[in-house]
Amino acid sequence: MDFRVVVSDPKSGKAYQVELKDPGASKLLGKRIGDKIEGDVLGMPGYSVQVTGGSDREGFPMRSDLPGTKRRKILLSSGAGYHPTAEGRKKRMSIHGKEISPDIGQINVKIVEAGTKPVEELLGKAPKEEKE
């Protein structure tokens, strides 16, 4: 089991990708969107990050108001996973629940508490530019 974790830095506006493999990946199982996680799991000691979303291995997005770890077909009028073309339009779509499970492929997190070292130094990678 492994996850691709996208760490967003709200201060600089940059995002960094981190590949997370076992045993660190198993520490994220059961966490939900909105939960805070210690940055030690991601190789960022002293930092604290918050789960903001993600998607499963097939690309279906996670949604914070859908409980559970499974994918379900729900009727959407707005929000994550659906952007209607006309006002009032609804659509039934497959959406993944808010809990992190082994079938999640990507987890999005944002930094809420910074540590002593800068993010660029800790992750040691060139930042991945945000799509606008």
Secondary structure, 3 states (H helix, E strand, C coil): CEEEEEEEECCCCEEEEEEEECCCHHHHCCCECCCEEEHHHHCCCCCEEEEEEEEECCCCEECCCCCCCCEEEEEECCCCCCCCCCCCCCEEEEEECCECCCCEEEEEEEEEECCCCCHHHHHCCCCECCCC
